[in-house]
Amino acid sequence: MKQTLNAKEMPLYKVFSDDYLFTIPAVQRPYSWTTEEAGDLLNDLVDYINRNDITEDNIDTINEPYFLGSLVLVNTDKNKYEVLDGQQRLTTLTILLATLRDYLSNDYGKFIKVMIRQEGNKLIQTKDENRIELRKRDQDFFQNYIQTDKGTLQLNKFLIGKTDSQNIIRDNALYFIDQINVLDPNIVRALPGVIASLCYMVIVSTYNFDSAFRIFTVLNDRGLDLLESDIFKARAIGDVPQSEQEEYTKKWEEVEVALGRDRFNKLFDHIRMIIQKRKGSSNLKDEFEKIFETMDGKHFINDVLLPYSEIYINLIDFHTQYRENPEMIKLLSLMNRIENSDWIPPAMFYIHHDNTHTQQFLERLEALAATAMILRRNFNWRMSKYAAILKEIDSGLNVFSNNSSLVIPLEDRKSIIELLNGDVYLELKDSIRRYILLRLDSLLSSGQPFYDQKIITVEHILPQNPAPNSICVNVKLDSTAFNK
């Protein structure tokens, strides 16, 4: 009977050996370490070399190893392993080794090469294989520019990848090349041996996905740098039958690429709010388990992720979707300038639930969201208000009635008018002043104007300190001005 859990410590030359061939499973997030994290790894290795006076000739005399953390793996077949935790370090180390391989080609290239790619051996029936295979979407790029000899020499800052991860791989490789070119040559020559012989990792492996998923979520509870979408993906794809996982992984990753990493993760904040109709808790694992009590992974991807991602894209990249509707473009251009995105879940839910009066709903929602911003309503107030709107939509109540949570109370309207009739420039922060002026401009101008510039500033066109005898026109607003 196979052991359910195995843990052992080993040097990198054993990790990157024929004993292990790594793949990145569907549940994993894309490669995302930036040059900051990659730089920290290289700087730590250089400090370790300097602190211990290591040279390429005395590595075998050093008794203090350098610990690189742990790997959590699922053993799928003989020496094949899926990486549940450790992808970022394995990939970054491979990039660093590749830059050293190409830089030190005459002396160390052939020795580094075997840590990056397994050489086939007819006697033991093995074939040429990469030590690590990234997600299918990124693997060709990784193989061409990192795992292939001289591949890093083909990289330049003008080479644009098809995904965020490919651009990060490019940036990290170029960063390592720049650093290697300015480091002491003796340190550069010591680096390959240090990485291979003195860097150690603890390998934790298991033989089944359920056991690995428990380790995965426990690591998350202990502070592993995972995003909400990563945990959701682990749960959803793991719930799909094995024969269909590749198909549903492709669906998932197409949405992830279309939105980009940050916006994709933000989508899950909105989905959590829509499903639970309350703000999310800190215990993601319990939340996800409750969600998947009512739906399986295929249902979640087909009926939640895909439709809501399309709606989300339309709300934030509105120019394409509503290019024939200038009023909607103007409205959404204003809404996307609100300081927070808490209005998005009720907007998404209404459009998905009943989109017969989308523009009318968004106009009321914009007024409510803008009022909350100007009156500085806190996060809990906003979550309570938007949760009430979600519940009303879900229960079939008329959100356009006078009893709806969309209605701005008279007291709040009066407070808004008081602020607008005061010293807007001095009493309100810049982002709010800018929103008010854009809102007024859109109401007063003809032709449904909107401004697509990312940066808009508020500038004086009249003197700030006019003379005592200057003529001043005082404009007063009444209580109907802000009740659209």
HUCOR-V895913 format. One record per residue. RES is the residue in one letter. PHI is phi in radians with two decimals (NA if undefined). OMEGA is omega as a letter, one per 20 degrees, with the letter a starting at -180 (* if undefined). BURIAL is + if it has 9 or more other C-alpha atoms within 8 Angstrom, else -. Layout:
res:RES phi:PHI omega:OMEGA burial:BURIAL
res:RES phi:PHI omega:OMEGA burial:BURIAL
This chain:
res:M phi:NA omega:a burial:-
res:K phi:-1.26 omega:r burial:-
res:Q phi:-1.14 omega:r burial:-
res:T phi:-1.50 omega:a burial:-
res:L phi:-2.60 omega:a burial:-
res:N phi:-2.42 omega:r burial:+
res:A phi:-2.39 omega:r burial:-
res:K phi:-2.72 omega:a burial:-
res:E phi:-1.73 omega:r burial:-
res:M phi:-2.69 omega:r burial:+
res:P phi:-1.28 omega:a burial:+
res:L phi:-1.12 omega:a burial:+
res:Y phi:-1.16 omega:r burial:+
res:K phi:-1.50 omega:r burial:-
res:V phi:-1.14 omega:r burial:+
res:F phi:-1.65 omega:a burial:+
res:S phi:-2.34 omega:a burial:+
res:D phi:-1.18 omega:r burial:-
res:D phi:-1.27 omega:a burial:-
res:Y phi:-2.38 omega:r burial:+
res:L phi:-2.14 omega:a burial:+
res:F phi:-1.73 omega:r burial:+
res:T phi:-2.23 omega:r burial:+
res:I phi:-1.72 omega:a burial:+
res:P phi:-1.29 omega:a burial:+
res:A phi:-1.07 omega:a burial:+
res:V phi:-1.28 omega:a burial:+
res:Q phi:-1.46 omega:r burial:+
res:R phi:-1.34 omega:r burial:-
res:P phi:-1.20 omega:r burial:-
res:Y phi:-1.12 omega:a burial:+
res:S phi:-2.48 omega:r burial:-
res:W phi:-1.12 omega:r burial:+
res:T phi:-1.55 omega:r burial:+
res:T phi:-1.11 omega:r burial:+
res:E phi:-1.19 omega:r burial:-
res:E phi:-1.17 omega:r burial:-
res:A phi:-1.08 omega:r burial:+
res:G phi:-1.13 omega:r burial:+
res:D phi:-1.07 omega:r burial:-
res:L phi:-1.09 omega:a burial:-
res:L phi:-1.13 omega:r burial:-
res:N phi:-1.08 omega:r burial:-
res:D phi:-1.11 omega:r burial:-
res:L phi:-1.15 omega:r burial:+
res:V phi:-1.13 omega:r burial:+
res:D phi:-1.08 omega:r burial:-
res:Y phi:-1.08 omega:r burial:+
res:I phi:-1.11 omega:a burial:+
res:N phi:-1.16 omega:a burial:-
res:R phi:-1.12 omega:a burial:-
res:N phi:-1.82 omega:r burial:-
res:D phi:0.89 omega:a burial:-
res:I phi:-1.48 omega:r burial:+
res:T phi:-2.18 omega:r burial:+
res:E phi:-1.16 omega:a burial:+
res:D phi:-1.71 omega:a burial:-
res:N phi:-2.06 omega:a burial:-
res:I phi:-1.02 omega:a burial:+
res:D phi:-1.25 omega:r burial:-
res:T phi:-1.72 omega:a burial:-
res:I phi:-1.45 omega:a burial:+
res:N phi:-1.76 omega:a burial:-
res:E phi:-1.77 omega:a burial:-
res:P phi:-1.34 omega:r burial:-
res:Y phi:-1.90 omega:a burial:-
res:F phi:-1.61 omega:a burial:-
res:L phi:-1.82 omega:r burial:-
res:G phi:1.69 omega:a burial:-
res:S phi:-2.10 omega:r burial:+
res:L phi:-2.04 omega:r burial:+
res:V phi:-1.97 omega:a burial:+
res:L phi:-2.23 omega:r burial:+
res:V phi:-1.95 omega:a burial:+
res:N phi:-1.41 omega:a burial:+
res:T phi:-1.65 omega:a burial:+
res:D phi:-3.00 omega:r burial:-
res:K phi:0.87 omega:a burial:-
res:N phi:-1.73 omega:a burial:+
res:K phi:-1.72 omega:a burial:+
res:Y phi:-2.38 omega:r burial:+
res:E phi:-1.60 omega:a burial:+
res:V phi:-1.66 omega:r burial:+
res:L phi:-1.61 omega:r burial:+
res:D phi:-2.56 omega:r burial:+
res:G phi:2.19 omega:a burial:+
res:Q phi:-0.98 omega:a burial:+
res:Q phi:-1.09 omega:a burial:+
res:R phi:-1.24 omega:r burial:-
res:L phi:-1.06 omega:a burial:+
res:T phi:-1.20 omega:a burial:+
res:T phi:-1.15 omega:r burial:+
res:L phi:-1.10 omega:r burial:-
res:T phi:-1.13 omega:r burial:+
res:I phi:-1.10 omega:r burial:+
res:L phi:-1.11 omega:r burial:+
res:L phi:-1.07 omega:a burial:+
res:A phi:-1.14 omega:r burial:+
res:T phi:-1.18 omega:r burial:+
res:L phi:-1.21 omega:r burial:+
res:R phi:-1.00 omega:a burial:+
res:D phi:-1.35 omega:r burial:+
res:Y phi:-1.36 omega:a burial:-
res:L phi:-1.85 omega:a burial:+
res:S phi:-0.95 omega:a burial:+
res:N phi:-1.22 omega:a burial:-
res:D phi:-1.68 omega:a burial:-
res:Y phi:-2.05 omega:a burial:+
res:G phi:-0.93 omega:a burial:+
res:K phi:-1.21 omega:r burial:+
res:F phi:-1.36 omega:r burial:-
res:I phi:-1.25 omega:a burial:+
res:K phi:-0.95 omega:a burial:+
res:V phi:-1.26 omega:r burial:+
res:M phi:-1.44 omega:a burial:+
res:I phi:-1.74 omega:a burial:+
res:R phi:-2.50 omega:r burial:+
res:Q phi:-1.29 omega:r burial:+
res:E phi:-1.55 omega:a burial:+
res:G phi:-1.12 omega:a burial:+
res:N phi:-2.43 omega:a burial:-
res:K phi:-1.09 omega:a burial:-
res:L phi:-1.12 omega:a burial:-
res:I phi:-1.92 omega:r burial:-
res:Q phi:1.02 omega:r burial:-
res:T phi:-1.98 omega:a burial:+
res:K phi:-2.20 omega:r burial:+
res:D phi:-1.10 omega:r burial:-
res:E phi:-2.57 omega:r burial:-
res:N phi:-1.26 omega:r burial:+
res:R phi:-1.12 omega:r burial:+
res:I phi:-2.39 omega:r burial:+
res:E phi:-1.98 omega:r burial:+
res:L phi:-1.36 omega:r burial:+
res:R phi:-0.96 omega:a burial:+
res:K phi:-0.97 omega:a burial:-
res:R phi:-1.12 omega:a burial:-
res:D phi:-1.92 omega:a burial:+
res:Q phi:-1.12 omega:a burial:+
res:D phi:-1.04 omega:r burial:-
res:F phi:-1.09 omega:a burial:+
res:F phi:-1.10 omega:a burial:+
res:Q phi:-1.17 omega:a burial:+
res:N phi:-1.14 omega:a burial:+
res:Y phi:-1.87 omega:a burial:+
res:I phi:-2.07 omega:a burial:+
res:Q phi:-1.48 omega:r burial:+
res:T phi:-1.65 omega:r burial:-
res:D phi:-0.91 omega:r burial:+
res:K phi:1.19 omega:a burial:+
res:G phi:-1.09 omega:a burial:+
res:T phi:-1.15 omega:r burial:+
res:L phi:-1.28 omega:r burial:-
res:Q phi:-1.57 omega:a burial:-
res:L phi:-1.44 omega:r burial:+
res:N phi:-2.70 omega:a burial:-
res:K phi:-1.16 omega:a burial:-
res:F phi:-1.56 omega:r burial:-
res:L phi:-1.37 omega:a burial:-
res:I phi:-1.79 omega:r burial:-
res:G phi:-1.39 omega:a burial:-
res:K phi:-1.54 omega:r burial:-
res:T phi:-2.37 omega:r burial:-
res:D phi:-1.04 omega:a burial:+
res:S phi:-1.09 omega:r burial:+
res:Q phi:-1.11 omega:r burial:+
res:N phi:-1.19 omega:r burial:+
res:I phi:-1.20 omega:r burial:+
res:I phi:-1.02 omega:r burial:+
res:R phi:-1.02 omega:a burial:+
res:D phi:-1.09 omega:a burial:+
res:N phi:-1.18 omega:r burial:+
res:A phi:-1.12 omega:r burial:+
res:L phi:-1.13 omega:r burial:+
res:Y phi:-1.10 omega:r burial:+
res:F phi:-1.07 omega:r burial:+
res:I phi:-1.06 omega:r burial:+
res:D phi:-1.06 omega:a burial:-
res:Q phi:-1.20 omega:r burial:-
res:I phi:-1.07 omega:a burial:-
res:N phi:-1.20 omega:a burial:-
res:V phi:-1.91 omega:r burial:-
res:L phi:-1.29 omega:r burial:-
res:D phi:-0.99 omega:a burial:-
res:P phi:-0.94 omega:r burial:-
res:N phi:-1.16 omega:r burial:-
res:I phi:-1.20 omega:r burial:+
res:V phi:-1.06 omega:a burial:+
res:R phi:-1.26 omega:r burial:+
res:A phi:-1.44 omega:a burial:+
res:L phi:-0.98 omega:a burial:+
res:P phi:-1.01 omega:r burial:+
res:G phi:-1.18 omega:r burial:+
res:V phi:-1.09 omega:a burial:+
res:I phi:-1.07 omega:a burial:+
res:A phi:-1.24 omega:a burial:+
res:S phi:-1.82 omega:a burial:+
res:L phi:-1.86 omega:r burial:+
res:C phi:-1.60 omega:a burial:+
res:Y phi:-2.10 omega:r burial:+
res:M phi:-2.34 omega:r burial:+
res:V phi:-1.65 omega:a burial:+
res:I phi:-1.70 omega:r burial:+
res:V phi:-1.92 omega:a burial:+
res:S phi:-2.20 omega:r burial:+
res:T phi:-2.44 omega:a burial:+
res:Y phi:-1.82 omega:r burial:+
res:N phi:-2.42 omega:a burial:+
res:F phi:-1.14 omega:a burial:+
res:D phi:-1.04 omega:r burial:-
res:S phi:-1.12 omega:r burial:+
res:A phi:-1.12 omega:a burial:+
res:F phi:-1.13 omega:r burial:+
res:R phi:-1.11 omega:r burial:-
res:I phi:-1.09 omega:a burial:+
res:F phi:-0.99 omega:a burial:+
res:T phi:-1.29 omega:r burial:+
res:V phi:-1.11 omega:r burial:-
res:L phi:-1.05 omega:r burial:+
res:N phi:-1.10 omega:r burial:+
res:D phi:-1.10 omega:a burial:-
res:R phi:-1.58 omega:r burial:-
res:G phi:1.86 omega:r burial:-
res:L phi:-1.05 omega:a burial:-
res:D phi:-1.36 omega:r burial:-
res:L phi:-1.97 omega:r burial:-
res:L phi:-1.70 omega:a burial:-
res:E phi:-0.99 omega:a burial:+
res:S phi:-1.10 omega:r burial:+
res:D phi:-1.16 omega:a burial:+
res:I phi:-1.21 omega:r burial:+
res:F phi:-1.03 omega:a burial:+
res:K phi:-1.11 omega:r burial:+
res:A phi:-1.01 omega:a burial:+
res:R phi:-1.27 omega:a burial:+
res:A phi:-1.23 omega:a burial:+
res:I phi:-1.16 omega:r burial:+
res:G phi:-1.11 omega:a burial:+
res:D phi:-1.53 omega:a burial:+
res:V phi:-1.48 omega:r burial:+
res:P phi:-0.93 omega:a burial:-
res:Q phi:-0.94 omega:a burial:-
res:S phi:-1.17 omega:a burial:-
res:E phi:-1.95 omega:a burial:-
res:Q phi:-1.10 omega:r burial:+
res:E phi:-1.11 omega:r burial:-
res:E phi:-1.07 omega:a burial:-
res:Y phi:-1.37 omega:r burial:+
res:T phi:-1.11 omega:r burial:+
res:K phi:-1.08 omega:r burial:-
res:K phi:-1.02 omega:a burial:+
res:W phi:-1.05 omega:a burial:+
res:E phi:-1.25 omega:r burial:-
res:E phi:-1.12 omega:r burial:-
res:V phi:-1.17 omega:a burial:+
res:E phi:-1.06 omega:r burial:+
res:V phi:-1.21 omega:a burial:+
res:A phi:-1.08 omega:a burial:-
res:L phi:-1.54 omega:a burial:+
res:G phi:1.54 omega:a burial:+
res:R phi:-1.02 omega:a burial:+
res:D phi:-1.20 omega:a burial:-
res:R phi:-1.21 omega:r burial:-
res:F phi:-1.08 omega:r burial:+
res:N phi:-1.18 omega:r burial:+
res:K phi:-1.10 omega:r burial:-
res:L phi:-0.97 omega:a burial:+
res:F phi:-1.27 omega:r burial:+
res:D phi:-1.03 omega:a burial:+
res:H phi:-1.19 omega:r burial:+
res:I phi:-1.14 omega:r burial:+
res:R phi:-1.02 omega:r burial:+
res:M phi:-1.10 omega:a burial:+
res:I phi:-1.13 omega:a burial:+
res:I phi:-1.20 omega:a burial:-
res:Q phi:-1.57 omega:a burial:-
res:K phi:0.99 omega:r burial:+
res:R phi:-2.87 omega:r burial:+
res:K phi:-1.16 omega:a burial:+
res:G phi:-1.21 omega:r burial:-
res:S phi:-1.64 omega:r burial:-
res:S phi:-1.44 omega:a burial:-
res:N phi:-1.61 omega:a burial:-
res:L phi:-1.09 omega:a burial:-
res:K phi:-1.04 omega:a burial:-
res:D phi:-1.13 omega:r burial:-
res:E phi:-1.05 omega:a burial:+
res:F phi:-1.14 omega:r burial:+
res:E phi:-1.10 omega:r burial:-
res:K phi:-1.18 omega:r burial:-
res:I phi:-1.07 omega:a burial:+
res:F phi:-1.47 omega:r burial:+
res:E phi:-1.31 omega:a burial:-
res:T phi:-1.84 omega:r burial:-
res:M phi:-2.71 omega:r burial:-
res:D phi:-1.66 omega:a burial:+
res:G phi:-1.09 omega:r burial:+
res:K phi:-1.14 omega:r burial:+
res:H phi:-1.06 omega:a burial:+
res:F phi:-1.06 omega:a burial:+
res:I phi:-1.21 omega:a burial:+
res:N phi:-1.27 omega:a burial:+
res:D phi:-1.83 omega:r burial:-
res:V phi:-2.09 omega:a burial:+
res:L phi:-1.06 omega:a burial:+
res:L phi:-1.14 omega:a burial:+
res:P phi:-1.15 omega:a burial:+
res:Y phi:-1.25 omega:r burial:+
res:S phi:-1.15 omega:r burial:+
res:E phi:-1.14 omega:r burial:-
res:I phi:-1.11 omega:a burial:+
res:Y phi:-1.06 omega:r burial:+
res:I phi:-1.03 omega:a burial:+
res:N phi:-1.12 omega:a burial:+
res:L phi:-1.33 omega:a burial:+
res:I phi:-1.75 omega:r burial:-
res:D phi:-1.95 omega:a burial:-
res:F phi:-1.34 omega:a burial:+
res:H phi:-1.07 omega:a burial:-
res:T phi:-1.30 omega:a burial:-
res:Q phi:-1.13 omega:a burial:-
res:Y phi:-1.99 omega:a burial:+
res:R phi:-1.10 omega:r burial:+
res:E phi:-1.65 omega:a burial:-
res:N phi:-2.27 omega:a burial:-
res:P phi:-1.08 omega:r burial:+
res:E phi:-1.17 omega:r burial:-
res:M phi:-1.21 omega:r burial:+
res:I phi:-1.07 omega:r burial:+
res:K phi:-1.07 omega:a burial:+
res:L phi:-1.10 omega:a burial:+
res:L phi:-1.26 omega:r burial:+
res:S phi:-1.12 omega:r burial:+
res:L phi:-1.24 omega:a burial:+
res:M phi:-1.08 omega:r burial:-
res:N phi:-1.31 omega:r burial:-
res:R phi:-1.72 omega:r burial:-
res:I phi:-1.17 omega:a burial:+
res:E phi:-1.05 omega:a burial:-
res:N phi:-2.19 omega:a burial:-
res:S phi:-1.90 omega:a burial:-
res:D phi:-1.16 omega:r burial:+
res:W phi:-1.31 omega:a burial:+
res:I phi:-1.17 omega:r burial:+
res:P phi:-0.98 omega:r burial:+
res:P phi:-1.11 omega:r burial:+
res:A phi:-1.12 omega:r burial:+
res:M phi:-1.07 omega:a burial:+
res:F phi:-1.17 omega:r burial:+
res:Y phi:-1.11 omega:a burial:+
res:I phi:-1.10 omega:r burial:+
res:H phi:-1.24 omega:a burial:+
res:H phi:-1.46 omega:a burial:-
res:D phi:-2.86 omega:a burial:-
res:N phi:-1.76 omega:a burial:-
res:T phi:-1.23 omega:a burial:-
res:H phi:-2.27 omega:a burial:-
res:T phi:-1.02 omega:a burial:+
res:Q phi:-1.11 omega:r burial:-
res:Q phi:-1.09 omega:r burial:-
res:F phi:-1.12 omega:a burial:+
res:L phi:-1.15 omega:r burial:+
res:E phi:-1.09 omega:r burial:+
res:R phi:-1.20 omega:r burial:+
res:L phi:-1.15 omega:r burial:+
res:E phi:-1.08 omega:r burial:+
res:A phi:-1.08 omega:r burial:+
res:L phi:-1.16 omega:a burial:+
res:A phi:-1.13 omega:r burial:+
res:A phi:-1.16 omega:r burial:+
res:T phi:-1.06 omega:r burial:+
res:A phi:-1.06 omega:r burial:+
res:M phi:-1.18 omega:a burial:+
res:I phi:-1.17 omega:a burial:+
res:L phi:-1.50 omega:r burial:-
res:R phi:1.03 omega:r burial:-
res:R phi:-1.18 omega:a burial:+
res:N phi:-1.41 omega:a burial:-
res:F phi:-1.04 omega:a burial:-
res:N phi:-1.13 omega:r burial:-
res:W phi:-1.10 omega:a burial:-
res:R phi:-1.13 omega:r burial:+
res:M phi:-1.08 omega:r burial:+
res:S phi:-1.11 omega:a burial:+
res:K phi:-1.15 omega:a burial:+
res:Y phi:-1.23 omega:r burial:+
res:A phi:-1.11 omega:r burial:+
res:A phi:-1.10 omega:r burial:+
res:I phi:-1.13 omega:r burial:+
res:L phi:-1.04 omega:a burial:+
res:K phi:-1.16 omega:r burial:+
res:E phi:-1.14 omega:r burial:+
res:I phi:-1.09 omega:a burial:+
res:D phi:-1.12 omega:a burial:-
res:S phi:-1.48 omega:r burial:-
res:G phi:1.51 omega:r burial:-
res:L phi:-1.22 omega:r burial:-
res:N phi:-1.35 omega:a burial:-
res:V phi:-1.30 omega:r burial:+
res:F phi:-1.73 omega:r burial:-
res:S phi:-1.35 omega:r burial:-
res:N phi:-1.21 omega:a burial:-
res:N phi:-1.65 omega:a burial:-
res:S phi:-1.24 omega:r burial:+
res:S phi:-1.20 omega:r burial:+
res:L phi:-1.26 omega:a burial:+
res:V phi:-1.23 omega:r burial:+
res:I phi:-1.46 omega:a burial:+
res:P phi:-1.03 omega:a burial:-
res:L phi:-1.00 omega:a burial:-
res:E phi:-1.08 omega:r burial:-
res:D phi:-1.20 omega:r burial:+
res:R phi:-1.08 omega:r burial:+
res:K phi:-1.11 omega:r burial:+
res:S phi:-1.13 omega:r burial:+
res:I phi:-1.09 omega:a burial:+
res:I phi:-1.07 omega:r burial:+
res:E phi:-1.10 omega:r burial:-
res:L phi:-1.16 omega:a burial:+
res:L phi:-1.20 omega:r burial:+
res:N phi:-1.51 omega:r burial:+
res:G phi:-1.63 omega:r burial:-
res:D phi:-1.52 omega:a burial:+
res:V phi:-1.05 omega:a burial:+
res:Y phi:-1.17 omega:a burial:-
res:L phi:-1.55 omega:a burial:-
res:E phi:-1.62 omega:a burial:-
res:L phi:-2.00 omega:a burial:+
res:K phi:-1.19 omega:a burial:-
res:D phi:-1.05 omega:a burial:-
res:S phi:-1.10 omega:r burial:-
res:I phi:-1.33 omega:r burial:+
res:R phi:-1.00 omega:a burial:+
res:R phi:-1.10 omega:r burial:+
res:Y phi:-1.11 omega:a burial:+
res:I phi:-1.06 omega:a burial:-
res:L phi:-1.16 omega:r burial:-
res:L phi:-1.14 omega:r burial:+
res:R phi:-1.13 omega:r burial:+
res:L phi:-1.13 omega:r burial:-
res:D phi:-1.08 omega:a burial:-
res:S phi:-1.20 omega:r burial:+
res:L phi:-1.38 omega:a burial:-
res:L phi:-1.59 omega:a burial:-
res:S phi:-1.60 omega:r burial:-
res:S phi:-1.60 omega:r burial:-
res:G phi:1.47 omega:r burial:-
res:Q phi:0.88 omega:a burial:+
res:P phi:-1.30 omega:r burial:-
res:F phi:-2.62 omega:a burial:-
res:Y phi:-2.07 omega:a burial:-
res:D phi:-1.65 omega:a burial:-
res:Q phi:-1.17 omega:r burial:-
res:K phi:-1.23 omega:a burial:-
res:I phi:-1.97 omega:r burial:-
res:I phi:-2.24 omega:a burial:-
res:T phi:-2.00 omega:r burial:-
res:V phi:-1.79 omega:a burial:-
res:E phi:-2.13 omega:r burial:-
res:H phi:-1.34 omega:r burial:-
res:I phi:-2.05 omega:r burial:-
res:L phi:-2.15 omega:r burial:-
res:P phi:-1.03 omega:r burial:-
res:Q phi:-1.37 omega:a burial:-
res:N phi:-2.19 omega:a burial:-
res:P phi:-1.18 omega:r burial:-
res:A phi:-1.12 omega:a burial:-
res:P phi:-1.00 omega:a burial:-
res:N phi:-1.63 omega:r burial:-
res:S phi:-1.25 omega:r burial:-
res:I phi:-1.56 omega:a burial:-
res:C phi:-2.18 omega:r burial:-
res:V phi:-1.74 omega:a burial:-
res:N phi:-1.79 omega:a burial:-
res:V phi:-1.80 omega:r burial:-
res:K phi:-1.92 omega:r burial:-
res:L phi:-1.80 omega:r burial:-
res:D phi:-1.80 omega:a burial:-
res:S phi:-1.24 omega:r burial:+
res:T phi:-1.61 omega:a burial:-
res:A phi:-1.16 omega:a burial:-
res:F phi:-1.92 omega:a burial:+
res:N phi:-1.89 omega:a burial:-
res:K phi:-1.31 omega:* burial:-
